[in-house]
Amino acid sequence: MVARLLEKVSSLRRIVKTPEHWDGIVRLAAARGVKLPAQADSKALNDFLVQRKAADPDHFADLSLAVIKLIGPGEYVLERPGDPAQGTLGWRCRITRTRRLRTGALPMW
C-alpha cells in the first residue's frame, strides 16, 4: 500500500554512478582469490560479496565496510514519478543497511 502511494510522489534518492576507487575493490577481491573486471560492474561485485558472505560470515561486516569506503560518496538526485531510473549501484544501500542493522547504528536515510 505505502509503496504504491510513494510511486506517485517525487523523492530524493542517493545513488552512486561509478565507484570512486574501483581499482581498490578489484585488489580487495583479488586478495581473496576473486577476479573482478577492470571496469566497474555492480553484478560482479554483488556476486563477490554474496559469495564472501556465505564463505566467511564472521568477517563479512569488515569486508562490506571496506567496499563501502572504496565506493566513495554518493549523490542525491530528484526522482519524479515516471522518470527513467538513473544508473546506480543499488547494492550499496542493501550492504549499508545490513551493516548498520548488524552494528546497531542508525541509518543515514
C-alpha positions in Angstrom: 0.0 0.0 0.0 2.7 2.5 1.0 4.9 1.5 -1.9 2.1 2.3 -4.4 1.5 5.7 -2.7 5.2 6.6 -2.9 5.3 5.8 -6.6 3.2 8.9 -7.2 5.4 11.4 -5.4 8.8 12.9 -6.0 11.6 11.9 -3.7 15.3 12.4 -3.2 17.4 9.3 -3.8 21.0 8.7 -3.0 22.8 7.0 -5.9 26.4 6.0 -6.8 27.0 6.2 -10.5 30.6 4.9 -10.5 32.7 3.7 -7.6 35.5 6.2 -6.7 38.1 3.6 -6.2 37.1 0.5 -8.3 40.7 -0.5 -8.6 40.9 -0.8 -4.8 37.8 -3.0 -4.9 39.4 -5.2 -7.6 42.6 -5.5 -5.4 40.5 -6.4 -2.3 38.7 -9.2 -4.3 42.0 -10.4 -5.8 43.4 -10.8 -2.3 40.5 -13.2 -1.7 41.1 -15.1 -4.9 38.4 -13.5 -7.0 38.9 -11.6 -10.3 36.7 -8.7 -10.9 36.5 -6.9 -14.2 38.7 -3.8 -14.8 35.6 -1.6 -15.3 33.0 -1.2 -12.5 30.4 -3.9 -12.6 27.7 -3.9 -9.9 26.6 -7.5 -10.7 30.2 -8.9 -10.4 30.7 -7.0 -7.2 27.4 -8.2 -5.8 28.2 -11.8 -6.8 31.6 -11.5 -5.0 30.0 -10.1 -1.8 27.3 -12.7 -1.7 30.0 -15.4 -2.1 32.1 -13.9 0.6 29.2 -13.6 3.0 28.4 -17.3 2.6 32.1 -18.3 2.9 33.0 -16.1 5.8 30.1 -14.5 7.6 32.1 -13.6 10.7 34.3 -11.2 8.7 31.7 -10.0 6.1 30.9 -6.8 8.0 34.6 -5.7 7.8 34.7 -6.6 4.1 31.5 -4.7 3.3 32.7 -1.7 5.2 36.0 -1.7 3.2 34.0 -1.9 0.0 31.7 0.9 1.0 34.7 3.2 1.8 36.2 2.4 -1.6 32.9 3.1 -3.4 33.1 6.7 -2.1 30.3 9.2 -1.7 27.0 9.1 -3.5 25.0 12.0 -4.8 21.4 13.0 -4.2 19.1 13.2 -7.2 15.5 14.2 -7.5 13.4 11.2 -8.7 10.0 12.1 -10.1 7.2 9.7 -10.9 7.7 8.3 -14.4 11.4 9.4 -14.7 13.7 6.7 -16.1 15.8 5.0 -13.5 19.2 6.6 -13.2 22.4 4.5 -13.3 23.0 3.3 -9.8 24.8 0.6 -7.8 21.8 -0.4 -5.9 23.6 -3.0 -3.8 25.2 -0.2 -1.8 22.0 0.6 0.0 21.5 -3.1 0.9 25.0 -3.5 2.2 24.9 -0.3 4.1 21.5 -1.1 5.7 22.7 -4.6 6.6 25.8 -3.3 8.2 24.0 -0.7 10.2 21.4 -3.2 11.4 24.1 -5.6 12.5 26.0 -2.9 14.4 23.0 -1.1 15.8 24.0 2.2 14.1 21.2 4.4 12.9 20.7 4.5 9.1 21.6 7.7 7.3 18.3 7.9 5.4 
